[in-house]
Amino acid sequence: MSKKTTYRVVSNPVSYTASELTVLFAGESQTEPLHRIGPKVVDYYLLHHVISGRGTFRTGEFKAELAAGDSFLIHPGQLFHYVSDEEDPWRYRWVAFAGPQSESLISEAGLGLEHPIVHSGGSKIPGERCRSIFEAFRERGSSSSLLASGYLHLLFASLHEASAQEMASPLRPDSHSEDLVGQIVGYLSTQYAEPVTIEGMAETLGYNRAYLSRLFKQHTGIAPVTFLTKLRVDHGRRLLRERPELTVEQIASSVGFQDALYFSKQFRRLHGQTPTDYRVSVGESLKSTPKS
């Protein structure tokens, strides 16, 4: 049974401003068999996301057979044409946009002229983002244009994720372990000043706490909690040198220790003196340094 042909399009209710990233219009269609567009050119970017069906897209020397989950981007001024399959014609959604910020979005998503397509597999997110832009314009609210720009960024974020997964080579077991250890280091290095716990980190990364601790120790020689404590103390040591107006209690709180006495205990264990003694020794060292 043939699919009922549909075509709907809505435009941005706010006038286009050349200095901004602006979504111009959005639409969706169930095409008829052998539905053909072009060869032609347009003066804006035009992104299509295929919901179902098959078809062929060509621009310049590039040609591809595309199906559900695929997105293709038409660049301004580039000759293109596309055609739906005779037996299983495309159903797709599209978004047109323009503005200087467009290029950075496109570059990050890997949709250059040489390879203007992304395969997002079974993910429904790109199609949902296109639909959100369509609905924002259809409602014609005062913030429609702003909403559409936000959804466009989210759309390209999902395409970037799909592109990165597509290009990534399968990880070797040891490569996976190194990557996970790097994630642990990155997480703790940015969150050390917060009330972070190893349990909370494990939940965020989606792994068992014991597994993460064992893996981290295998690669670094220390447990994650030890790494976190040392990280906090090292940052506290820097503040003791650079911020003499801060009290030891304030520094302890600034680097993630809720108890200043515990900070002092760990500082002494690692550096052989209390934070106060360290600060005094640094001050005396600076006084005794000859001035040039």
Beta strands, then each sheet from edge to edge (+ up, - down):
strand 1: 6-11
strand 2: 22-30
strand 3: 36-40
strand 4: 45-52
strand 5: 54-59
strand 6: 62-67
strand 7: 70-74
strand 8: 80-84
strand 9: 91-98
strand 10: 117-119
sheet 1: 1+ 2- 9+ 4- 7+ 10-
sheet 2: 3+ 8- 5+ 6-
end
